[in-house]
Amino acid sequence: MSFTEILFYVFSAVLVVSALGVITARNPVYSALWLVFAFFNSAIIWMLLEAEFLAIILILVYVGAVMVLFLFVVMMLDIKVEELRAGFTRYAWLGLPIALLVIGEIGSVVWVKSQDDKALGLSSVASPAAYAADYSNTKALGQLLYTEYLYPLQLAASILLIAIVAAIVLTMRKRSGQKVQDIGAQISVKAKDRVRIVKVAAVQPETGNTVEGQS
Amino acid sequence: MSANLNFVVAYPEIFVLTAACVILLVDLFVSDRQRIVTFLLTMVSLLAAAFITVQYGVAERVITFHGTYVADPMGTVLKLSTYGATALSLLYSREYLQRRGLFKGEYFVLALFAMLGVMVMISAASLLTIYLGVELLSLSLYGLVAFDRDNGIAAESAMKYFVLGAIASGMLLYGMSMIYGVTGTLELSQIANRIPGIGLNSLGLAFGLAFLVVGVAFKFGAVPFHMWVPDVYHGAPTAVTLFVGSAPKIASFALAMRLLVDGLGGAVEQWRPMLVVLAVLSMAIGNVVAIAQTNIKRMLAYSTISHVGFILLGVLAGTVQGYQAAMFYTLTYVLTAVGSFGVILLLSRQGFESDALDDFKGLAKKSPWFASVMAMLIFSTAGVPPFVGFTAKLAVIQAIIGIGYTWLAGVAVFFSVIGAYYYIRVVKLMYFDAPVDNGPIQAGVALRTVLSANGLAVLALGLLPGLLLDLCARVIS
């Protein structure tokens, strides 16, 4: 067993454990953190598959942006875990056979030995040759995206743009009594608008009376 | 510029995308009272797009962008009709939107992006482009249907549309992945080349094909995948209903042509029976259920379903004659549908939708001219000569008989006769019933003029269908 294989099995085992952690943790914040851990391990497995660009993007985008946002939401919403779990035993009879079926399907694809070339067994597919050490995955992806897939790439960008526009149209409106920042006014403010110096007549110390009283 | 990146043929798409982005930005600097600027800019962009499309139209099929984009004469004609349908629907809806506080710049931006999605589908040469076009169109339409955000019914129908549309996209994508798995390519022309080698008995091909047909049927709104059509037509603001009923229908036709004919034309024997079932069910359910409707938007929704059945009849013929007939049917149907919804918009006022059938009672006394325009449109939809709907139905039925499916032609005629009942009922309400609503028609000169022209066009095309028929025959061969 080569060192790469050992690494693969170690990280896969950790990945499976963390994935189980996501669905078994009672606290949603823990679930989200387990998911971060699972993403991290999958990124390493991608790295082993020589897909370093995807690995880095997974960490940057999913761990760095999406999951952090997710954690914010989880922390801000009051999620009652017990309510979410209420239907578990009720639907288990349906879920269990489906889970077994999927496991069986995956098993049959991975382990079934190919009888002929048309079978889907893993052994029927040759493993790809490793790339040279100076091969750049990022460069290859970039080259494809901006030549062969230029048109689909631009369309995907338009779809994202329209998603933003539609979301803003449907959620933004002027409400009365809203407390908003007026950034222009904040910037153009002068020191004298902020601090008002008020002359207040000095208050006479009342100690004189007590002194008098004491004497 | 390499030979594989021929930007010239894609000038229309590039222009519309740029124009939509510019309008999005310009709109930010326009105050609510000058919002008409955005509207005018959109109209000018449509006109310019039409000019560019004609100027850079191709005489022969050109595939570019590494096999993801195709330009051909059929695409040019379909794109021009898409601009026309979009321009008409925006023109008809302007006053409606203004009266309901929906006259915002984003409306036009969403409409332009939806139109861009239609154009992408029209010019799709690969499964990837088709899918992106479908998504671009659908996302913009979801946004438009929910545009009247404080209206509960509109929000509900947008939600339904969104969920069912997502299922449809899933089906389409699943079918595409099967086809890709079997043929090993995303390019439609390559798929067409490889199908004979794979053989029609391939399980993967049949599986993928079935899912693709389901996806196409969902987008068309063919029975049994029609559930979203009545709800969306009824729930959306009438202006949006008008838009949903116009340009996207051209897109559905293009989707079927590209996917089933360009890509899987070799498997016509496989998808023909599926389309026969879809077409017969659509004509049956559409025409029969429409009779029970009291809301004219809902009635027109079911009428759309039955017309989709007719378009599918033309496609399933699998002959050049059939495709030509289907294209003619689609274009004329869009023209008629735009007009019918235009009349509803014409009659609507502040706080009055005019979408119940009873609102049309006695229209002939209130406005004889627009009653006759509506009558022309309705007669054309029903397929009564000399209006264009008759010519379209005739062309489709001829194509069907051409491949020896006489029984299917009989079914089509039978359900058309059933459909005539509820169409003619509208005419009866307009001419023979006493008016219920006595409010005046408030529409401006532009809407009145264009709508009148729309109604007359349906008559003119019916009397002289040769021009458009020739055009369809020239671009599909």
Interface residues (C-beta under 8 A of the other chain):
Chain A: T147 E148 Y149 L150 Y151 P152 Q154 L155 A156 S158 I159 L161 I162 A163 V165 A166 I168 V169 L170 R173
Chain B: N4 L5 A10 L17 C21 L24 F65 H66 T68 Y69 K104 E106 V109 L110 F113 L116 V120 S126 L128 T129 L132 G133 E135 L136 L139 S140 Y142 G143 A146 F147 R149
